[in-house]
Amino acid sequence: MKIILPFFLIISFVSFGQATDNQLIDFFKKKENQLFVNTHGYYFMDVPNEKSYNNRLSGSLSNIDTSNIDFKNIDLKFDYDQYKYYLLSDLNVLMVLKSIKHLKEEIDSK
């Protein structure tokens, strides 16, 4: 029994991860969703001076044309239910990627 329980937990975690990956893939299959993400899937914010943000960072980028975002040309990863934070080091701002769950809600409300 001691071996079966950890094995079951691992299988459950892997299955949940695969389901989440499939939700991301299904979302990005639609061209209109890709276009929506390029215009509404993110926002910028100043790097906070008072709060530590390093533990929330998913990565750092530079030389990004912020006037024409196309996620097919940027190595970023969206998450299904969590926002992601990337430091644009040359601009000293954070690019915040909205969760796919949030974006679906925005699309459905239109």
MDAnalysis code that builds the backbone (N, CA, C; Angstrom):
import MDAnalysis as mda
import numpy as np

u = mda.Universe.empty(330, n_residues=110, atom_resindex=np.repeat(np.arange(110), 3), trajectory=True)
u.add_TopologyAttr("name", ["N", "CA", "C"] * 110)
u.add_TopologyAttr("resid", np.arange(1, 111))
u.add_TopologyAttr("resname", ["MET", "LYS", "ILE", "ILE", "LEU", "PRO", "PHE", "PHE", "LEU", "ILE", "ILE", "SER", "PHE", "VAL", "SER", "PHE", "GLY", "GLN", "ALA", "THR", "ASP", "ASN", "GLN", "LEU", "ILE", "ASP", "PHE", "PHE", "LYS", "LYS", "LYS", "GLU", "ASN", "GLN", "LEU", "PHE", "VAL", "ASN", "THR", "HIS", "GLY", "TYR", "TYR", "PHE", "MET", "ASP", "VAL", "PRO", "ASN", "GLU", "LYS", "SER", "TYR", "ASN", "ASN", "ARG", "LEU", "SER", "GLY", "SER", "LEU", "SER", "ASN", "ILE", "ASP", "THR", "SER", "ASN", "ILE", "ASP", "PHE", "LYS", "ASN", "ILE", "ASP", "LEU", "LYS", "PHE", "ASP", "TYR", "ASP", "GLN", "TYR", "LYS", "TYR", "TYR", "LEU", "LEU", "SER", "ASP", "LEU", "ASN", "VAL", "LEU", "MET", "VAL", "LEU", "LYS", "SER", "ILE", "LYS", "HIS", "LEU", "LYS", "GLU", "GLU", "ILE", "ASP", "SER", "LYS"])
u.atoms.positions = np.array([
    [0.827, -1.198, 0.000],
    [0.000, 0.000, 0.000],
    [0.863, 1.250, 0.000],
    [2.011, 1.203, 0.689],
    [2.875, 2.378, 0.766],
    [3.424, 2.749, -0.599],
    [3.631, 1.797, -1.465],
    [4.164, 2.068, -2.803],
    [3.053, 2.541, -3.733],
    [1.875, 2.024, -3.576],
    [0.771, 2.345, -4.471],
    [0.329, 3.802, -4.315],
    [0.260, 4.324, -3.110],
    [-0.204, 5.686, -2.886],
    [0.704, 6.723, -3.555],
    [2.041, 6.703, -3.357],
    [2.875, 7.678, -4.072],
    [2.775, 7.526, -5.586],
    [2.679, 6.296, -6.074],
    [2.538, 6.066, -7.509],
    [1.251, 6.704, -8.026],
    [0.156, 6.534, -7.287],
    [-1.120, 7.129, -7.677],
    [-1.022, 8.650, -7.702],
    [-0.356, 9.243, -6.726],
    [-0.194, 10.701, -6.682],
    [0.623, 11.200, -7.870],
    [1.654, 10.480, -8.232],
    [2.479, 10.868, -9.381],
    [1.659, 10.789, -10.666],
    [0.919, 9.714, -10.846],
    [0.082, 9.546, -12.037],
    [-0.974, 10.649, -12.097],
    [-1.577, 10.994, -10.972],
    [-2.588, 12.054, -10.940],
    [-1.981, 13.387, -11.330],
    [-0.802, 13.696, -10.814],
    [-0.126, 14.956, -11.126],
    [0.222, 15.030, -12.605],
    [0.742, 13.949, -13.158],
    [1.099, 13.919, -14.580],
    [-0.153, 14.075, -15.438],
    [-1.225, 13.403, -15.076],
    [-2.477, 13.507, -15.831],
    [-3.015, 14.926, -15.796],
    [-2.955, 15.577, -14.635],
    [-3.412, 16.962, -14.527],
    [-2.555, 17.869, -15.399],
    [-1.253, 17.663, -15.405],
    [-0.349, 18.450, -16.235],
    [-0.645, 18.286, -17.707],
    [-0.923, 17.073, -18.127],
    [-1.245, 16.816, -19.530],
    [-2.572, 17.472, -19.916],
    [-3.551, 17.433, -19.014],
    [-4.838, 18.068, -19.296],
    [-4.656, 19.574, -19.451],
    [-3.836, 20.178, -18.593],
    [-3.570, 21.610, -18.679],
    [-2.851, 21.941, -19.973],
    [-1.858, 21.146, -20.346],
    [-1.156, 21.357, -21.613],
    [-2.122, 21.271, -22.788],
    [-3.033, 20.316, -22.749],
    [-4.018, 20.169, -23.824],
    [-4.940, 21.383, -23.896],
    [-5.290, 21.956, -22.740],
    [-6.134, 23.153, -22.734],
    [-5.399, 24.321, -23.393],
    [-4.115, 24.452, -23.137],
    [-3.324, 25.512, -23.765],
    [-3.247, 25.305, -25.272],
    [-2.981, 24.082, -25.673],
    [-2.879, 23.763, -27.104],
    [-4.208, 24.034, -27.803],
    [-5.307, 23.593, -27.201],
    [-6.623, 23.811, -27.793],
    [-6.932, 25.303, -27.920],
    [-6.565, 26.079, -26.904],
    [-6.815, 27.521, -26.946],
    [-6.053, 28.171, -28.096],
    [-4.783, 27.827, -28.246],
    [-3.946, 28.475, -29.257],
    [-4.160, 27.923, -30.671],
    [-4.948, 26.877, -30.832],
    [-5.265, 26.367, -32.169],
    [-6.115, 27.361, -32.952],
    [-6.921, 28.137, -32.248],
    [-7.819, 29.075, -32.908],
    [-7.077, 30.365, -33.237],
    [-7.120, 30.741, -34.489],
    [-6.440, 31.949, -34.960],
    [-6.934, 33.198, -34.226],
    [-8.248, 33.278, -33.986],
    [-8.785, 34.454, -33.296],
    [-8.270, 34.567, -31.864],
    [-8.012, 33.426, -31.214],
    [-7.424, 33.457, -29.871],
    [-5.990, 33.963, -29.924],
    [-5.236, 33.539, -30.931],
    [-3.860, 34.015, -31.093],
    [-3.835, 35.534, -31.276],
    [-4.730, 36.033, -32.105],
    [-4.803, 37.478, -32.334],
    [-5.210, 38.216, -31.068],
    [-6.166, 37.655, -30.323],
    [-6.610, 38.272, -29.081],
    [-5.459, 38.337, -28.073],
    [-4.694, 37.271, -27.971],
    [-3.559, 37.241, -27.041],
    [-2.516, 38.292, -27.421],
    [-2.283, 38.473, -28.715],
    [-1.289, 39.456, -29.156],
    [-1.686, 40.890, -28.809],
    [-2.979, 41.132, -28.629],
    [-3.412, 42.492, -28.312],
    [-3.908, 42.662, -26.877],
    [-4.423, 41.596, -26.264],
    [-5.028, 41.710, -24.934],
    [-4.445, 40.754, -23.892],
    [-3.475, 39.970, -24.269],
    [-2.993, 38.915, -23.387],
    [-1.919, 39.322, -22.400],
    [-1.618, 40.603, -22.334],
    [-0.513, 41.058, -21.495],
    [-0.717, 42.523, -21.135],
    [0.068, 42.972, -20.184],
    [0.177, 44.400, -19.890],
    [1.552, 44.637, -19.282],
    [1.931, 45.891, -19.222],
    [3.223, 46.273, -18.663],
    [3.019, 46.996, -17.345],
    [3.980, 46.839, -16.471],
    [3.952, 47.579, -15.207],
    [5.375, 47.917, -14.793],
    [5.498, 49.005, -14.063],
    [6.811, 49.394, -13.561],
    [7.313, 48.346, -12.588],
    [8.613, 48.191, -12.553],
    [9.225, 47.287, -11.585],
    [8.996, 47.883, -10.197],
    [8.400, 47.112, -9.290],
    [8.118, 47.662, -7.959],
    [9.399, 47.911, -7.169],
    [9.472, 49.069, -6.542],
    [10.628, 49.408, -5.713],
    [10.513, 48.836, -4.314],
    [9.289, 48.808, -3.787],
    [9.085, 48.415, -2.395],
    [8.975, 46.905, -2.203],
    [8.463, 46.215, -3.203],
    [8.199, 44.784, -3.057],
    [9.230, 43.973, -3.841],
    [9.557, 42.819, -3.297],
    [10.422, 41.893, -4.020],
    [9.577, 41.149, -5.050],
    [10.023, 41.146, -6.268],
    [9.290, 40.495, -7.349],
    [10.070, 39.325, -7.940],
    [11.327, 39.175, -7.555],
    [12.190, 38.159, -8.164],
    [11.632, 36.745, -8.047],
    [10.949, 36.442, -6.960],
    [10.412, 35.085, -6.793],
    [9.216, 34.825, -7.705],
    [8.652, 35.870, -8.320],
    [7.521, 35.703, -9.230],
    [7.941, 35.673, -10.697],
    [9.208, 36.012, -10.971],
    [9.669, 36.102, -12.361],
    [9.724, 34.739, -13.036],
    [9.233, 34.706, -14.269],
    [9.340, 33.498, -15.088],
    [10.521, 33.579, -16.034],
    [11.102, 34.776, -16.152],
    [12.249, 34.943, -17.031],
    [12.534, 36.404, -17.284],
    [13.547, 36.618, -18.097],
    [13.969, 37.966, -18.453],
    [14.156, 38.031, -19.963],
    [13.768, 39.147, -20.552],
    [13.860, 39.335, -21.997],
    [14.483, 40.688, -22.290],
    [14.998, 40.832, -23.493],
    [15.477, 42.137, -23.937],
    [15.241, 42.261, -25.438],
    [15.330, 43.475, -25.910],
    [15.145, 43.782, -27.335],
    [13.787, 43.329, -27.869],
    [12.737, 43.588, -27.105],
    [11.377, 43.265, -27.513],
    [10.716, 44.536, -28.037],
    [10.130, 44.448, -29.222],
    [9.381, 45.578, -29.777],
    [8.011, 45.601, -29.111],
    [7.867, 46.437, -28.102],
    [6.615, 46.465, -27.334],
    [5.468, 47.108, -28.103],
    [5.748, 47.742, -29.228],
    [4.677, 48.350, -30.010],
    [4.018, 47.340, -30.960],
    [4.637, 46.174, -31.112],
    [4.108, 45.168, -32.032],
    [4.402, 43.776, -31.476],
    [3.624, 43.377, -30.489],
    [3.835, 42.085, -29.838],
    [3.243, 40.968, -30.692],
    [4.059, 39.962, -30.975],
    [3.600, 38.750, -31.648],
    [4.241, 37.577, -30.917],
    [3.442, 36.849, -30.172],
    [3.976, 35.799, -29.313],
    [4.544, 34.613, -30.075],
    [4.300, 34.529, -31.362],
    [4.946, 33.474, -32.151],
    [6.442, 33.739, -32.278],
    [6.834, 35.010, -32.104],
    [8.239, 35.390, -32.257],
    [8.957, 35.625, -30.936],
    [8.286, 35.376, -29.820],
    [8.868, 35.597, -28.496],
    [8.783, 34.291, -27.721],
    [9.862, 33.924, -27.068],
    [9.906, 32.676, -26.308],
    [9.348, 32.892, -24.903],
    [8.011, 32.888, -24.814],
    [7.308, 33.031, -23.540],
    [6.318, 31.894, -23.414],
    [5.993, 31.562, -22.191],
    [5.036, 30.488, -21.966],
    [3.872, 31.007, -21.124],
    [2.678, 30.847, -21.678],
    [1.471, 31.176, -20.930],
    [1.133, 30.015, -20.012],
    [0.424, 30.312, -18.952],
    [-0.040, 29.301, -18.012],
    [-1.564, 29.297, -18.052],
    [-2.161, 28.154, -17.772],
    [-3.614, 28.092, -17.850],
    [-4.288, 28.949, -16.782],
    [-3.832, 28.855, -15.530],
    [-4.546, 29.583, -14.476],
    [-3.672, 30.504, -13.621],
    [-2.456, 30.768, -14.056],
    [-1.569, 31.680, -13.328],
    [-1.031, 32.756, -14.261],
    [-0.943, 33.975, -13.753],
    [-0.268, 35.026, -14.495],
    [1.229, 34.733, -14.480],
    [1.936, 35.175, -15.520],
    [3.396, 35.009, -15.604],
    [4.018, 36.394, -15.711],
    [5.177, 36.569, -15.091],
    [5.869, 37.850, -15.055],
    [7.246, 37.709, -15.688],
    [7.521, 38.572, -16.657],
    [8.818, 38.590, -17.331],
    [9.410, 39.990, -17.222],
    [10.668, 40.061, -16.872],
    [11.371, 41.332, -16.795],
    [11.890, 41.695, -18.178],
    [11.516, 42.877, -18.668],
    [12.104, 43.408, -19.895],
    [13.284, 44.249, -19.446],
    [14.443, 43.633, -19.443],
    [15.608, 44.206, -18.779],
    [16.074, 45.522, -19.392],
    [15.981, 45.665, -20.703],
    [16.446, 46.908, -21.323],
    [15.484, 48.073, -21.077],
    [14.229, 47.784, -20.730],
    [13.243, 48.826, -20.450],
    [12.964, 48.978, -18.961],
    [13.440, 48.035, -18.177],
    [13.222, 47.993, -16.732],
    [11.727, 48.040, -16.376],
    [10.953, 47.222, -17.069],
    [9.527, 47.062, -16.784],
    [9.203, 45.570, -16.755],
    [8.077, 45.258, -16.159],
    [7.596, 43.880, -16.149],
    [6.514, 43.721, -17.203],
    [6.602, 42.639, -17.944],
    [5.540, 42.257, -18.867],
    [4.759, 41.149, -18.161],
    [3.485, 41.392, -17.957],
    [2.631, 40.452, -17.240],
    [1.756, 39.733, -18.260],
    [1.874, 38.429, -18.315],
    [1.028, 37.614, -19.197],
    [-0.190, 37.158, -18.401],
    [-1.352, 37.449, -18.928],
    [-2.577, 37.002, -18.281],
    [-2.706, 35.484, -18.431],
    [-3.432, 34.882, -17.516],
    [-3.671, 33.442, -17.625],
    [-4.638, 33.163, -18.767],
    [-4.548, 31.980, -19.325],
    [-5.464, 31.576, -20.391],
    [-6.896, 31.531, -19.856],
    [-7.049, 31.113, -18.625],
    [-8.379, 31.085, -18.011],
    [-8.980, 32.491, -17.998],
    [-8.188, 33.484, -17.616],
    [-8.657, 34.867, -17.596],
    [-8.981, 35.347, -19.017],
    [-8.116, 35.026, -19.968],
    [-8.353, 35.432, -21.352],
    [-9.625, 34.812, -21.918],
    [-9.883, 33.550, -21.582],
    [-11.122, 32.899, -22.031],
    [-12.343, 33.637, -21.480],
    [-12.260, 34.060, -20.214],
    [-13.362, 34.809, -19.616],
    [-13.561, 36.135, -20.346],
    [-12.475, 36.817, -20.700],
    [-12.584, 38.073, -21.445],
    [-13.208, 37.840, -22.818],
    [-12.798, 36.797, -23.496],
    [-13.342, 36.480, -24.824],
    [-14.829, 36.156, -24.701],
    [-15.189, 35.351, -23.716],
    [-16.589, 34.943, -23.543],
    [-17.492, 36.109, -23.177],
    [-16.939, 37.151, -22.555],
    [-17.760, 38.281, -22.134],
    [-18.009, 39.277, -23.263],
    [-17.358, 39.079, -24.403],
    [-17.550, 39.997, -25.544],
    [-18.666, 39.556, -26.437],
])
